């Protein structure tokens, strides 16, 4: 900061700080608010459609009532005053799931495996699982705006 002040003067440094604060405020407003307890997540059974709440740290697919890995994360968003909706489902590829389960929690490789190993799909019947990091994944996970133009809120269990 001292270098900035020495090089460009106090008005430039103050302008920089104001712009940085404005950018941070706009970014936080655009992302919307988060509602609920982020340590828990919604899961849905792909076979039965039953929704359950589990720890957010559970790595999907999780074994469901049938004894098979059928529980996937249900990612919900909503607008103020409206019921939340499931925007998409998420699970990991078998390879990513095995890697994440075998690595220590502090292993630096986890973040890359987490992103590259995620599959997403629309909750609509017959929709296909696609990689999160793909054009199709971007379309599935795109969060629309509310009717009033405000950003939707991420919804977690209470």
SULLINVEN-V292242 format. One record per backbone hydrogen bond with DSSP energy under -0.5 kcal/mol. NH is the residue of the N-H (numbers start at 0). CO is the residue of the C=O. Records with the same first field share a line. If there is no record, write none. Layout:
NH->CO ; CO
//
This chain:
4->0
5->1
6->2
7->3
8->3 ; 4
12->8
13->9
14->10
15->11
16->12
17->13
18->14
19->15
20->16
21->17
22->18
23->19
24->20
25->21
26->22
27->23
28->24
29->25
30->26
31->27
34->153
36->156
37->35
39->36
40->53
42->51
43->71
44->49
45->43 ; 69
48->44
51->42
53->40
55->38
57->54
59->57
60->70
61->70
63->67
66->63
69->61 ; 67
70->61
71->43 ; 69
72->89
73->41
74->72 ; 87
75->73 ; 154
76->84
77->152
81->78
84->76
86->74 ; 84
87->74
88->120
89->72
90->118
91->59
92->116
96->92
97->93
98->94
99->95
100->96
101->97
102->98
106->103
109->106
110->107
112->108
113->109
114->110
115->111
116->112
117->114
118->90
119->129
120->88
126->123
129->119
131->117
133->131
137->133
138->134
139->135
140->136
141->137 ; 138
143->141
145->149
148->145
151->143
152->77
153->32
154->75
155->34
//
